[in-house]
Amino acid sequence: MAAKIKKGDLVEVISGPTQERGGYRGKQGRVIEVFTETDRLVVEGVNYVTKHVRVGQSDRGAKEGGLETVEAPIHVSNVALIDPSTKKPTRVGIRVEEIEKDGKKKTVRVRYAKKSGKDL
């Protein structure tokens, strides 16, 4: 399922509490990282958690530590890919196309945004 959403895609959170209630539903962001084995992904600006970092010395000798806020992974089923033409969340399909490159035909899978019932 995570193969339909890739690093760098623009996605929108479609589940959880609304932004008025302190959640992230309706928020859009770019995918930073995809974990295919657990079907989770990290979205920029979504699902912030506080991480405690132990004090340690960096390469330059400075001591760093304390509290950091970082994005945590969310499940791929909680986000939807944004259609580039309508800027709204949409479902994703995969179709097989043949591409001719250097005189050779190659079969590749291409992602495309499906039209929803409201767009027809």
PyMOL commands that set and color helices and strands:
alter all, ss='L'
color gray80, all
select helices_A, chain A and resi 2-4+19-21+76-78
alter helices_A, ss='H'
color red, helices_A
select strands_A, chain A and resi 10-13+28-35+40-43+48-57+63-71+74-75+79-82+89-90+92-101+104-113
alter strands_A, ss='S'
color yellow, strands_A
deselect
rebuild
show_as cartoon
